[in-house]
Amino acid sequence: MYAPQAIYLRLRSKIFNALDAEAVTNLSDERLRDQLRHAVDALIEKEAITAPVILRQEFVSRFIDEIKGLGPLQPLIDDPEITDIMVNGPDCVYVEKKGLLIKTDVTFIDEAQLLSTAKRIAATVGRRVDESQPMCDARLKDGSRVNIAIPPISLDGTAISIRKFSRMDIGLGRLVELDSLSREMAGLLRIASGCRLNILISGGTGSGKTTLLNALSQYISENERVLTIEDAAELQLQQPHVVRMETRHAGIENTGAVHQRDLVINALRMRPDRIIVGECRGPEAFEMLQAMNTGHDGSMSTLHANSPRDALARVESMVMMAAPNLPLDAIRRNIASAIDLVIQVTRLFDGSRKVVSISEIMGIESENIVLEEIFHFEPAQVRAGERIEGEYLSPGLISRSVIKKKARLFGREEELNRVFREVVR
């Protein structure tokens, strides 16, 4: 009497040795399932193995996942509650679920199966991963982002990181329900997006930057022409006049790469009203600031930083990559005149994601950029393992606030005043 896993391995060895890889790839899913079902039944009968129908169906599904899907990872891809999948070798697979990291019982048969899965992922987007190119970025058909690192770069076996693409349309109202920000903060951001303020969203990996950017984009007027620029397409804008552009990695011959900076420069020639850069990482920040400063009000972007002040320092560094001879004072004046709001989002240790700060750039004083915090999250004293509670506080807007000026220009000053009438001080 064999254990189910032992039966699976015996059948897998015989079936995969007999497979014609090219022929199988061209089969429809239904045809492939039929052929695998017949093969499993025939082998079980031939070897006199006792296996109930439900177990045989499970074997067939696993074979299909391995041939056309992502093998043992496919059930994790199909689970809507999982946001990230992290493979640290054939016997170590973690997922992020509801903001918390959890080790799963999912394993690969061996390193060879894991490496085969990694190569299949890369091949689907015309990339390759091998000893000469041991790292690879890719995007699955559903939009999920994948990073692959294989030995000798990854010391403990092939490592795969998958950031799943969410098709959920999460707006500011839903974020208020999740306590990611207060109702007043949502009202302010709704006005800021609609009144074409230039917005920078800052935060760590997986903190919810893209989710918030998607939410803000819902308040862009349908009469505006919007260009989006991303490394991996994640934005889900609903406006009718949107042009989406995505970077391209170099091909097998190391040619044909198209970088974000190239796309931003090209976007400026396409008569955009707004430009949205999914994430600023390098020299494209310089062109992004130029766009914000030359009539493309309402442009938005995200970047990785731990605080609003750190975010501005990172923008300075990225601009220096593009214009190393530009004086620091000129860079800071460029930043101060281009960006209106800096929104800081954070993933807290209880797994929750919150907007912890909304700050307005007021200008330059003594060669330093002046930040005025409009809202901030003040956590209550909590113990490890407990849910983090707290208050969203605000000192209100100061008289020279650009938000006030823009709200007046767009006829939304009274709406802005209502936002701050009930703010906890």
BAVO-952150 format. One record per residue (C-alpha): x, y, z; residue number from 1. Coordinates in nm, 3 decimals. Layout:
<drenros>
{u: X | v: Y | w: Z | k: NUM}
...
</drenros>
This chain:
<drenros>
{u: 0.000 | v: 0.000 | w: 0.000 | k: 1}
{u: 0.161 | v: 0.326 | w: -0.118 | k: 2}
{u: 0.110 | v: 0.666 | w: 0.039 | k: 3}
{u: -0.057 | v: 0.924 | w: -0.194 | k: 4}
{u: 0.267 | v: 1.119 | w: -0.241 | k: 5}
{u: 0.458 | v: 0.802 | w: -0.327 | k: 6}
{u: 0.192 | v: 0.708 | w: -0.585 | k: 7}
{u: 0.206 | v: 1.059 | w: -0.730 | k: 8}
{u: 0.585 | v: 1.045 | w: -0.767 | k: 9}
{u: 0.570 | v: 0.703 | w: -0.938 | k: 10}
{u: 0.305 | v: 0.820 | w: -1.183 | k: 11}
{u: 0.481 | v: 1.152 | w: -1.241 | k: 12}
{u: 0.808 | v: 0.983 | w: -1.330 | k: 13}
{u: 0.646 | v: 0.758 | w: -1.592 | k: 14}
{u: 0.412 | v: 1.020 | w: -1.738 | k: 15}
{u: 0.668 | v: 1.299 | w: -1.763 | k: 16}
{u: 0.926 | v: 1.066 | w: -1.922 | k: 17}
{u: 0.672 | v: 0.986 | w: -2.194 | k: 18}
{u: 0.555 | v: 1.345 | w: -2.255 | k: 19}
{u: 0.626 | v: 1.531 | w: -2.577 | k: 20}
{u: 0.676 | v: 1.881 | w: -2.436 | k: 21}
{u: 0.597 | v: 2.066 | w: -2.761 | k: 22}
{u: 0.286 | v: 1.861 | w: -2.834 | k: 23}
{u: 0.152 | v: 1.902 | w: -2.479 | k: 24}
{u: 0.195 | v: 2.280 | w: -2.492 | k: 25}
{u: -0.030 | v: 2.301 | w: -2.797 | k: 26}
{u: -0.312 | v: 2.096 | w: -2.640 | k: 27}
{u: -0.620 | v: 2.266 | w: -2.501 | k: 28}
{u: -0.671 | v: 2.235 | w: -2.125 | k: 29}
{u: -0.971 | v: 2.006 | w: -2.176 | k: 30}
{u: -0.783 | v: 1.779 | w: -2.418 | k: 31}
{u: -0.480 | v: 1.766 | w: -2.190 | k: 32}
{u: -0.697 | v: 1.677 | w: -1.890 | k: 33}
{u: -0.859 | v: 1.391 | w: -2.084 | k: 34}
{u: -0.525 | v: 1.247 | w: -2.194 | k: 35}
{u: -0.378 | v: 1.272 | w: -1.845 | k: 36}
{u: -0.688 | v: 1.109 | w: -1.694 | k: 37}
{u: -0.656 | v: 0.813 | w: -1.931 | k: 38}
{u: -0.282 | v: 0.786 | w: -1.862 | k: 39}
{u: -0.332 | v: 0.789 | w: -1.484 | k: 40}
{u: -0.608 | v: 0.528 | w: -1.500 | k: 41}
{u: -0.402 | v: 0.303 | w: -1.728 | k: 42}
{u: -0.090 | v: 0.321 | w: -1.509 | k: 43}
{u: -0.284 | v: 0.257 | w: -1.189 | k: 44}
{u: -0.451 | v: -0.047 | w: -1.343 | k: 45}
{u: -0.123 | v: -0.176 | w: -1.488 | k: 46}
{u: 0.063 | v: -0.151 | w: -1.157 | k: 47}
{u: -0.233 | v: -0.272 | w: -0.950 | k: 48}
{u: -0.230 | v: 0.036 | w: -0.730 | k: 49}
{u: -0.528 | v: 0.111 | w: -0.506 | k: 50}
{u: -0.630 | v: 0.475 | w: -0.562 | k: 51}
{u: -0.984 | v: 0.616 | w: -0.526 | k: 52}
{u: -1.134 | v: 0.836 | w: -0.797 | k: 53}
{u: -1.093 | v: 1.158 | w: -0.596 | k: 54}
{u: -0.720 | v: 1.089 | w: -0.554 | k: 55}
{u: -0.683 | v: 1.024 | w: -0.927 | k: 56}
{u: -0.853 | v: 1.357 | w: -1.001 | k: 57}
{u: -0.612 | v: 1.530 | w: -0.765 | k: 58}
{u: -0.317 | v: 1.373 | w: -0.946 | k: 59}
{u: -0.448 | v: 1.494 | w: -1.282 | k: 60}
{u: -0.494 | v: 1.849 | w: -1.150 | k: 61}
{u: -0.141 | v: 1.850 | w: -1.008 | k: 62}
{u: 0.002 | v: 1.730 | w: -1.339 | k: 63}
{u: -0.183 | v: 2.007 | w: -1.527 | k: 64}
{u: -0.059 | v: 2.267 | w: -1.279 | k: 65}
{u: 0.295 | v: 2.145 | w: -1.331 | k: 66}
{u: 0.271 | v: 2.130 | w: -1.710 | k: 67}
{u: 0.084 | v: 2.453 | w: -1.780 | k: 68}
{u: 0.060 | v: 2.631 | w: -1.446 | k: 69}
{u: 0.300 | v: 2.699 | w: -1.163 | k: 70}
{u: 0.311 | v: 2.352 | w: -1.014 | k: 71}
{u: 0.266 | v: 2.342 | w: -0.636 | k: 72}
{u: 0.229 | v: 2.722 | w: -0.636 | k: 73}
{u: -0.087 | v: 2.723 | w: -0.847 | k: 74}
{u: -0.330 | v: 2.679 | w: -0.551 | k: 75}
{u: -0.160 | v: 2.975 | w: -0.382 | k: 76}
{u: -0.200 | v: 3.184 | w: -0.698 | k: 77}
{u: -0.570 | v: 3.091 | w: -0.705 | k: 78}
{u: -0.629 | v: 3.188 | w: -0.339 | k: 79}
{u: -0.773 | v: 3.544 | w: -0.343 | k: 80}
{u: -0.669 | v: 3.613 | w: 0.018 | k: 81}
{u: -0.298 | v: 3.564 | w: -0.056 | k: 82}
{u: -0.117 | v: 3.881 | w: -0.171 | k: 83}
{u: 0.246 | v: 3.764 | w: -0.185 | k: 84}
{u: 0.417 | v: 3.428 | w: -0.240 | k: 85}
{u: 0.781 | v: 3.379 | w: -0.140 | k: 86}
{u: 0.972 | v: 3.062 | w: -0.232 | k: 87}
{u: 1.304 | v: 3.024 | w: -0.050 | k: 88}
{u: 1.391 | v: 2.683 | w: -0.189 | k: 89}
{u: 1.201 | v: 2.360 | w: -0.264 | k: 90}
{u: 1.099 | v: 2.302 | w: 0.100 | k: 91}
{u: 1.030 | v: 2.656 | w: 0.216 | k: 92}
{u: 0.730 | v: 2.853 | w: 0.083 | k: 93}
{u: 0.583 | v: 3.154 | w: 0.265 | k: 94}
{u: 0.277 | v: 3.362 | w: 0.182 | k: 95}
{u: 0.141 | v: 3.693 | w: 0.300 | k: 96}
{u: -0.222 | v: 3.666 | w: 0.405 | k: 97}
{u: -0.415 | v: 3.952 | w: 0.564 | k: 98}
{u: -0.089 | v: 4.138 | w: 0.611 | k: 99}
{u: 0.092 | v: 3.857 | w: 0.798 | k: 100}
{u: 0.364 | v: 3.619 | w: 0.679 | k: 101}
{u: 0.271 | v: 3.252 | w: 0.710 | k: 102}
{u: 0.478 | v: 2.946 | w: 0.628 | k: 103}
{u: 0.281 | v: 2.700 | w: 0.415 | k: 104}
{u: 0.304 | v: 2.323 | w: 0.385 | k: 105}
{u: 0.357 | v: 2.359 | w: 0.008 | k: 106}
{u: 0.676 | v: 2.195 | w: -0.115 | k: 107}
{u: 0.838 | v: 2.104 | w: -0.444 | k: 108}
{u: 0.956 | v: 1.752 | w: -0.515 | k: 109}
{u: 1.313 | v: 1.872 | w: -0.549 | k: 110}
{u: 1.524 | v: 2.165 | w: -0.669 | k: 111}
{u: 1.490 | v: 2.043 | w: -1.027 | k: 112}
{u: 1.112 | v: 2.085 | w: -1.021 | k: 113}
{u: 1.143 | v: 2.430 | w: -0.865 | k: 114}
{u: 1.403 | v: 2.538 | w: -1.121 | k: 115}
{u: 1.185 | v: 2.404 | w: -1.402 | k: 116}
{u: 0.893 | v: 2.612 | w: -1.273 | k: 117}
{u: 1.113 | v: 2.923 | w: -1.258 | k: 118}
{u: 1.236 | v: 2.873 | w: -1.615 | k: 119}
{u: 0.879 | v: 2.820 | w: -1.738 | k: 120}
{u: 0.771 | v: 3.150 | w: -1.577 | k: 121}
{u: 1.059 | v: 3.333 | w: -1.748 | k: 122}
{u: 0.990 | v: 3.167 | w: -2.083 | k: 123}
{u: 0.626 | v: 3.285 | w: -2.086 | k: 124}
{u: 0.747 | v: 3.647 | w: -2.117 | k: 125}
{u: 1.032 | v: 3.577 | w: -2.357 | k: 126}
{u: 1.300 | v: 3.585 | w: -2.090 | k: 127}
{u: 1.546 | v: 3.323 | w: -1.979 | k: 128}
{u: 1.701 | v: 3.238 | w: -1.646 | k: 129}
{u: 2.015 | v: 3.026 | w: -1.628 | k: 130}
{u: 2.370 | v: 3.041 | w: -1.494 | k: 131}
{u: 2.461 | v: 3.321 | w: -1.736 | k: 132}
{u: 2.152 | v: 3.522 | w: -1.632 | k: 133}
{u: 2.065 | v: 3.406 | w: -1.279 | k: 134}
{u: 1.814 | v: 3.687 | w: -1.206 | k: 135}
{u: 1.494 | v: 3.774 | w: -1.384 | k: 136}
{u: 1.191 | v: 4.003 | w: -1.351 | k: 137}
{u: 0.872 | v: 3.890 | w: -1.520 | k: 138}
{u: 0.497 | v: 3.944 | w: -1.521 | k: 139}
{u: 0.242 | v: 3.664 | w: -1.529 | k: 140}
{u: -0.058 | v: 3.670 | w: -1.762 | k: 141}
{u: -0.282 | v: 3.792 | w: -1.479 | k: 142}
{u: -0.050 | v: 4.088 | w: -1.411 | k: 143}
{u: 0.129 | v: 3.944 | w: -1.105 | k: 144}
{u: 0.492 | v: 4.053 | w: -1.069 | k: 145}
{u: 0.759 | v: 3.784 | w: -1.037 | k: 146}
{u: 1.125 | v: 3.802 | w: -0.940 | k: 147}
{u: 1.347 | v: 3.495 | w: -0.981 | k: 148}
{u: 1.696 | v: 3.429 | w: -0.848 | k: 149}
{u: 1.869 | v: 3.094 | w: -0.903 | k: 150}
{u: 2.200 | v: 2.943 | w: -0.790 | k: 151}
{u: 2.478 | v: 3.046 | w: -0.773 | k: 152}
{u: 2.323 | v: 3.384 | w: -0.686 | k: 153}
{u: 2.067 | v: 3.227 | w: -0.453 | k: 154}
{u: 2.267 | v: 3.008 | w: -0.216 | k: 155}
{u: 1.991 | v: 2.784 | w: -0.077 | k: 156}
{u: 1.815 | v: 2.700 | w: -0.401 | k: 157}
{u: 1.594 | v: 2.881 | w: -0.647 | k: 158}
{u: 1.410 | v: 3.178 | w: -0.494 | k: 159}
{u: 1.084 | v: 3.308 | w: -0.642 | k: 160}
{u: 0.894 | v: 3.615 | w: -0.519 | k: 161}
{u: 0.545 | v: 3.678 | w: -0.655 | k: 162}
{u: 0.345 | v: 3.997 | w: -0.588 | k: 163}
{u: -0.006 | v: 3.899 | w: -0.692 | k: 164}
{u: -0.208 | v: 4.136 | w: -0.906 | k: 165}
{u: -0.525 | v: 4.242 | w: -0.731 | k: 166}
{u: -0.837 | v: 4.288 | w: -0.942 | k: 167}
{u: -1.028 | v: 4.434 | w: -0.647 | k: 168}
{u: -1.139 | v: 4.792 | w: -0.709 | k: 169}
{u: -1.054 | v: 4.947 | w: -0.371 | k: 170}
{u: -1.156 | v: 5.310 | w: -0.331 | k: 171}
{u: -1.103 | v: 5.561 | w: -0.052 | k: 172}
{u: -1.437 | v: 5.462 | w: 0.104 | k: 173}
{u: -1.322 | v: 5.102 | w: 0.139 | k: 174}
{u: -0.988 | v: 5.216 | w: 0.286 | k: 175}
{u: -1.184 | v: 5.413 | w: 0.549 | k: 176}
{u: -1.381 | v: 5.096 | w: 0.633 | k: 177}
{u: -1.049 | v: 4.911 | w: 0.676 | k: 178}
{u: -0.929 | v: 5.192 | w: 0.907 | k: 179}
{u: -0.640 | v: 5.267 | w: 0.674 | k: 180}
{u: -0.724 | v: 5.636 | w: 0.700 | k: 181}
{u: -0.994 | v: 5.856 | w: 0.853 | k: 182}
{u: -1.305 | v: 5.986 | w: 0.679 | k: 183}
{u: -1.162 | v: 6.339 | w: 0.692 | k: 184}
{u: -0.833 | v: 6.227 | w: 0.536 | k: 185}
{u: -1.026 | v: 6.055 | w: 0.258 | k: 186}
{u: -1.221 | v: 6.378 | w: 0.199 | k: 187}
{u: -0.899 | v: 6.578 | w: 0.175 | k: 188}
{u: -0.739 | v: 6.331 | w: -0.069 | k: 189}
{u: -1.056 | v: 6.324 | w: -0.281 | k: 190}
{u: -1.033 | v: 6.702 | w: -0.317 | k: 191}
{u: -0.655 | v: 6.694 | w: -0.374 | k: 192}
{u: -0.688 | v: 6.445 | w: -0.660 | k: 193}
{u: -0.986 | v: 6.618 | w: -0.819 | k: 194}
{u: -0.824 | v: 6.963 | w: -0.793 | k: 195}
{u: -0.509 | v: 6.844 | w: -0.969 | k: 196}
{u: -0.251 | v: 6.860 | w: -0.693 | k: 197}
{u: 0.080 | v: 6.688 | w: -0.765 | k: 198}
{u: 0.103 | v: 6.394 | w: -0.525 | k: 199}
{u: 0.390 | v: 6.171 | w: -0.414 | k: 200}
{u: 0.304 | v: 5.852 | w: -0.223 | k: 201}
{u: 0.585 | v: 5.716 | w: -0.007 | k: 202}
{u: 0.612 | v: 5.386 | w: 0.180 | k: 203}
{u: 0.785 | v: 5.053 | w: 0.219 | k: 204}
{u: 0.743 | v: 4.736 | w: 0.016 | k: 205}
{u: 0.387 | v: 4.603 | w: 0.037 | k: 206}
{u: 0.262 | v: 4.902 | w: 0.235 | k: 207}
{u: -0.023 | v: 4.979 | w: -0.006 | k: 208}
{u: 0.124 | v: 5.256 | w: -0.225 | k: 209}
{u: -0.023 | v: 5.127 | w: -0.551 | k: 210}
{u: -0.360 | v: 5.056 | w: -0.386 | k: 211}
{u: -0.379 | v: 5.417 | w: -0.266 | k: 212}
{u: -0.265 | v: 5.547 | w: -0.606 | k: 213}
{u: -0.544 | v: 5.347 | w: -0.770 | k: 214}
{u: -0.793 | v: 5.489 | w: -0.520 | k: 215}
{u: -0.683 | v: 5.849 | w: -0.586 | k: 216}
{u: -0.704 | v: 5.800 | w: -0.962 | k: 217}
{u: -1.079 | v: 5.739 | w: -0.935 | k: 218}
{u: -1.130 | v: 6.114 | w: -0.882 | k: 219}
{u: -0.957 | v: 6.223 | w: -1.202 | k: 220}
{u: -1.196 | v: 6.395 | w: -1.443 | k: 221}
{u: -1.311 | v: 6.195 | w: -1.745 | k: 222}
{u: -1.223 | v: 6.498 | w: -1.960 | k: 223}
{u: -0.850 | v: 6.463 | w: -1.891 | k: 224}
{u: -0.594 | v: 6.268 | w: -2.094 | k: 225}
{u: -0.392 | v: 6.050 | w: -1.857 | k: 226}
{u: -0.068 | v: 5.865 | w: -1.935 | k: 227}
{u: 0.049 | v: 5.590 | w: -1.701 | k: 228}
{u: 0.407 | v: 5.462 | w: -1.692 | k: 229}
{u: 0.498 | v: 5.148 | w: -1.501 | k: 230}
{u: 0.762 | v: 4.879 | w: -1.468 | k: 231}
{u: 0.487 | v: 4.620 | w: -1.427 | k: 232}
{u: 0.130 | v: 4.722 | w: -1.509 | k: 233}
{u: -0.073 | v: 4.738 | w: -1.185 | k: 234}
{u: -0.275 | v: 5.057 | w: -1.214 | k: 235}
{u: -0.644 | v: 5.012 | w: -1.288 | k: 236}
{u: -0.767 | v: 5.349 | w: -1.406 | k: 237}
{u: -1.134 | v: 5.364 | w: -1.505 | k: 238}
{u: -1.122 | v: 5.687 | w: -1.706 | k: 239}
{u: -1.203 | v: 5.662 | w: -2.079 | k: 240}
{u: -0.895 | v: 5.854 | w: -2.199 | k: 241}
{u: -0.597 | v: 5.661 | w: -2.061 | k: 242}
{u: -0.277 | v: 5.562 | w: -2.242 | k: 243}
{u: -0.087 | v: 5.287 | w: -2.061 | k: 244}
{u: 0.285 | v: 5.232 | w: -2.114 | k: 245}
{u: 0.515 | v: 4.971 | w: -1.964 | k: 246}
{u: 0.893 | v: 4.937 | w: -1.962 | k: 247}
{u: 1.063 | v: 4.658 | w: -2.151 | k: 248}
{u: 1.363 | v: 4.457 | w: -2.035 | k: 249}
{u: 1.648 | v: 4.375 | w: -2.265 | k: 250}
{u: 1.598 | v: 4.060 | w: -2.471 | k: 251}
{u: 1.813 | v: 3.749 | w: -2.489 | k: 252}
{u: 2.072 | v: 3.942 | w: -2.694 | k: 253}
{u: 2.074 | v: 4.218 | w: -2.429 | k: 254}
{u: 1.913 | v: 4.472 | w: -2.662 | k: 255}
{u: 1.577 | v: 4.645 | w: -2.689 | k: 256}
{u: 1.543 | v: 4.769 | w: -2.331 | k: 257}
{u: 1.303 | v: 5.062 | w: -2.277 | k: 258}
{u: 1.343 | v: 5.236 | w: -1.941 | k: 259}
{u: 1.099 | v: 5.449 | w: -1.742 | k: 260}
{u: 1.296 | v: 5.763 | w: -1.822 | k: 261}
{u: 1.251 | v: 5.695 | w: -2.194 | k: 262}
{u: 0.876 | v: 5.658 | w: -2.143 | k: 263}
{u: 0.844 | v: 5.976 | w: -1.936 | k: 264}
{u: 1.032 | v: 6.175 | w: -2.201 | k: 265}
{u: 0.810 | v: 6.028 | w: -2.472 | k: 266}
{u: 0.494 | v: 6.091 | w: -2.265 | k: 267}
{u: 0.569 | v: 6.463 | w: -2.260 | k: 268}
{u: 0.531 | v: 6.461 | w: -2.641 | k: 269}
{u: 0.188 | v: 6.294 | w: -2.626 | k: 270}
{u: -0.014 | v: 6.591 | w: -2.498 | k: 271}
{u: -0.094 | v: 6.452 | w: -2.152 | k: 272}
{u: -0.301 | v: 6.637 | w: -1.892 | k: 273}
{u: -0.159 | v: 6.416 | w: -1.618 | k: 274}
{u: 0.128 | v: 6.169 | w: -1.601 | k: 275}
{u: 0.116 | v: 5.889 | w: -1.346 | k: 276}
{u: 0.442 | v: 5.701 | w: -1.284 | k: 277}
{u: 0.379 | v: 5.376 | w: -1.100 | k: 278}
{u: 0.706 | v: 5.405 | w: -0.910 | k: 279}
{u: 1.000 | v: 5.643 | w: -0.939 | k: 280}
{u: 1.327 | v: 5.454 | w: -0.897 | k: 281}
{u: 1.592 | v: 5.650 | w: -1.083 | k: 282}
{u: 1.665 | v: 5.928 | w: -1.333 | k: 283}
{u: 1.303 | v: 5.941 | w: -1.452 | k: 284}
{u: 1.233 | v: 6.148 | w: -1.138 | k: 285}
{u: 1.397 | v: 6.447 | w: -1.311 | k: 286}
{u: 1.158 | v: 6.433 | w: -1.608 | k: 287}
{u: 0.867 | v: 6.371 | w: -1.371 | k: 288}
{u: 0.945 | v: 6.695 | w: -1.184 | k: 289}
{u: 0.974 | v: 6.881 | w: -1.516 | k: 290}
{u: 0.630 | v: 6.751 | w: -1.613 | k: 291}
{u: 0.480 | v: 6.866 | w: -1.283 | k: 292}
{u: 0.642 | v: 7.207 | w: -1.328 | k: 293}
{u: 0.532 | v: 7.261 | w: -1.688 | k: 294}
{u: 0.155 | v: 7.242 | w: -1.683 | k: 295}
{u: 0.086 | v: 6.876 | w: -1.609 | k: 296}
{u: -0.083 | v: 6.943 | w: -1.273 | k: 297}
{u: -0.237 | v: 6.644 | w: -1.101 | k: 298}
{u: 0.052 | v: 6.410 | w: -1.180 | k: 299}
{u: 0.125 | v: 6.135 | w: -0.928 | k: 300}
{u: 0.391 | v: 5.880 | w: -0.844 | k: 301}
{u: 0.512 | v: 5.649 | w: -0.568 | k: 302}
{u: 0.853 | v: 5.568 | w: -0.425 | k: 303}
{u: 1.012 | v: 5.366 | w: -0.145 | k: 304}
{u: 1.091 | v: 5.571 | w: 0.166 | k: 305}
{u: 1.029 | v: 5.555 | w: 0.541 | k: 306}
{u: 0.905 | v: 5.911 | w: 0.595 | k: 307}
{u: 0.802 | v: 6.219 | w: 0.396 | k: 308}
{u: 1.141 | v: 6.379 | w: 0.463 | k: 309}
{u: 1.320 | v: 6.064 | w: 0.346 | k: 310}
{u: 1.101 | v: 6.062 | w: 0.035 | k: 311}
{u: 1.218 | v: 6.410 | w: -0.062 | k: 312}
{u: 1.581 | v: 6.312 | w: 0.002 | k: 313}
{u: 1.534 | v: 6.014 | w: -0.231 | k: 314}
{u: 1.389 | v: 6.239 | w: -0.500 | k: 315}
{u: 1.696 | v: 6.460 | w: -0.466 | k: 316}
{u: 1.923 | v: 6.157 | w: -0.513 | k: 317}
{u: 1.729 | v: 6.035 | w: -0.817 | k: 318}
{u: 1.740 | v: 6.378 | w: -0.982 | k: 319}
{u: 2.117 | v: 6.383 | w: -0.931 | k: 320}
{u: 2.139 | v: 6.059 | w: -1.131 | k: 321}
{u: 1.991 | v: 6.242 | w: -1.430 | k: 322}
{u: 2.153 | v: 6.583 | w: -1.375 | k: 323}
{u: 2.471 | v: 6.539 | w: -1.168 | k: 324}
{u: 2.587 | v: 6.896 | w: -1.237 | k: 325}
{u: 2.266 | v: 7.058 | w: -1.118 | k: 326}
{u: 2.321 | v: 7.245 | w: -0.786 | k: 327}
{u: 2.144 | v: 7.098 | w: -0.482 | k: 328}
{u: 1.971 | v: 7.429 | w: -0.418 | k: 329}
{u: 1.822 | v: 7.424 | w: -0.769 | k: 330}
{u: 1.709 | v: 7.061 | w: -0.722 | k: 331}
{u: 1.532 | v: 7.144 | w: -0.397 | k: 332}
{u: 1.358 | v: 7.446 | w: -0.548 | k: 333}
{u: 1.248 | v: 7.226 | w: -0.837 | k: 334}
{u: 1.105 | v: 6.969 | w: -0.594 | k: 335}
{u: 0.933 | v: 7.232 | w: -0.379 | k: 336}
{u: 0.762 | v: 7.393 | w: -0.677 | k: 337}
{u: 0.663 | v: 7.060 | w: -0.837 | k: 338}
{u: 0.525 | v: 6.843 | w: -0.555 | k: 339}
{u: 0.226 | v: 6.957 | w: -0.348 | k: 340}
{u: 0.148 | v: 6.660 | w: -0.120 | k: 341}
{u: 0.355 | v: 6.376 | w: 0.025 | k: 342}
{u: 0.147 | v: 6.086 | w: 0.158 | k: 343}
{u: 0.322 | v: 5.832 | w: 0.382 | k: 344}
{u: 0.179 | v: 5.480 | w: 0.402 | k: 345}
{u: 0.307 | v: 5.207 | w: 0.634 | k: 346}
{u: 0.247 | v: 4.840 | w: 0.697 | k: 347}
{u: 0.236 | v: 4.801 | w: 1.076 | k: 348}
{u: 0.346 | v: 4.493 | w: 1.270 | k: 349}
{u: -0.013 | v: 4.370 | w: 1.310 | k: 350}
{u: -0.036 | v: 4.342 | w: 0.930 | k: 351}
{u: -0.257 | v: 4.649 | w: 0.888 | k: 352}
{u: -0.174 | v: 4.920 | w: 0.636 | k: 353}
{u: -0.232 | v: 5.282 | w: 0.727 | k: 354}
{u: -0.183 | v: 5.630 | w: 0.590 | k: 355}
{u: 0.031 | v: 5.759 | w: 0.878 | k: 356}
{u: 0.099 | v: 6.108 | w: 0.743 | k: 357}
{u: -0.023 | v: 6.360 | w: 0.485 | k: 358}
{u: 0.216 | v: 6.652 | w: 0.446 | k: 359}
{u: 0.210 | v: 6.959 | w: 0.225 | k: 360}
{u: 0.522 | v: 7.116 | w: 0.078 | k: 361}
{u: 0.512 | v: 7.486 | w: 0.163 | k: 362}
{u: 0.825 | v: 7.605 | w: -0.017 | k: 363}
{u: 1.191 | v: 7.672 | w: 0.061 | k: 364}
{u: 1.335 | v: 7.834 | w: 0.373 | k: 365}
{u: 1.709 | v: 7.856 | w: 0.444 | k: 366}
{u: 1.777 | v: 7.625 | w: 0.147 | k: 367}
{u: 1.558 | v: 7.349 | w: 0.301 | k: 368}
{u: 1.224 | v: 7.222 | w: 0.185 | k: 369}
{u: 0.948 | v: 7.309 | w: 0.434 | k: 370}
{u: 0.696 | v: 7.033 | w: 0.510 | k: 371}
{u: 0.370 | v: 7.107 | w: 0.693 | k: 372}
{u: 0.194 | v: 6.796 | w: 0.827 | k: 373}
{u: -0.182 | v: 6.813 | w: 0.774 | k: 374}
{u: -0.275 | v: 6.473 | w: 0.922 | k: 375}
{u: -0.088 | v: 6.208 | w: 1.114 | k: 376}
{u: -0.173 | v: 5.878 | w: 1.279 | k: 377}
{u: -0.105 | v: 5.864 | w: 1.653 | k: 378}
{u: -0.101 | v: 5.498 | w: 1.771 | k: 379}
{u: -0.227 | v: 5.406 | w: 2.115 | k: 380}
{u: -0.002 | v: 5.204 | w: 2.344 | k: 381}
{u: -0.029 | v: 4.842 | w: 2.232 | k: 382}
{u: 0.129 | v: 4.512 | w: 2.321 | k: 383}
{u: 0.290 | v: 4.275 | w: 2.073 | k: 384}
{u: 0.030 | v: 4.055 | w: 1.908 | k: 385}
{u: -0.258 | v: 4.300 | w: 1.955 | k: 386}
{u: -0.427 | v: 4.502 | w: 1.682 | k: 387}
{u: -0.293 | v: 4.856 | w: 1.659 | k: 388}
{u: -0.550 | v: 5.124 | w: 1.739 | k: 389}
{u: -0.503 | v: 5.498 | w: 1.743 | k: 390}
{u: -0.627 | v: 5.839 | w: 1.630 | k: 391}
{u: -0.589 | v: 6.040 | w: 1.312 | k: 392}
{u: -0.502 | v: 6.394 | w: 1.422 | k: 393}
{u: -0.468 | v: 6.724 | w: 1.240 | k: 394}
{u: -0.368 | v: 7.080 | w: 1.327 | k: 395}
{u: -0.568 | v: 7.202 | w: 1.026 | k: 396}
{u: -0.456 | v: 7.392 | w: 0.717 | k: 397}
{u: -0.245 | v: 7.706 | w: 0.732 | k: 398}
{u: -0.348 | v: 8.018 | w: 0.541 | k: 399}
{u: -0.097 | v: 7.983 | w: 0.254 | k: 400}
{u: -0.192 | v: 7.623 | w: 0.181 | k: 401}
{u: -0.189 | v: 7.533 | w: -0.189 | k: 402}
{u: -0.481 | v: 7.299 | w: -0.124 | k: 403}
{u: -0.691 | v: 7.596 | w: -0.018 | k: 404}
{u: -0.595 | v: 7.787 | w: -0.331 | k: 405}
{u: -0.669 | v: 7.495 | w: -0.562 | k: 406}
{u: -1.000 | v: 7.415 | w: -0.387 | k: 407}
{u: -1.107 | v: 7.778 | w: -0.435 | k: 408}
{u: -1.005 | v: 7.765 | w: -0.801 | k: 409}
{u: -1.210 | v: 7.447 | w: -0.861 | k: 410}
{u: -1.510 | v: 7.569 | w: -0.660 | k: 411}
{u: -1.461 | v: 7.317 | w: -0.377 | k: 412}
{u: -1.357 | v: 7.547 | w: -0.093 | k: 413}
{u: -1.672 | v: 7.484 | w: 0.112 | k: 414}
{u: -1.623 | v: 7.107 | w: 0.071 | k: 415}
{u: -1.268 | v: 7.147 | w: 0.202 | k: 416}
{u: -1.390 | v: 7.353 | w: 0.498 | k: 417}
{u: -1.638 | v: 7.079 | w: 0.589 | k: 418}
{u: -1.355 | v: 6.824 | w: 0.599 | k: 419}
{u: -1.180 | v: 7.014 | w: 0.878 | k: 420}
{u: -1.485 | v: 7.108 | w: 1.088 | k: 421}
{u: -1.496 | v: 6.765 | w: 1.252 | k: 422}
{u: -1.122 | v: 6.692 | w: 1.267 | k: 423}
{u: -0.984 | v: 6.570 | w: 1.601 | k: 424}
{u: -0.723 | v: 6.820 | w: 1.715 | k: 425}
</drenros>
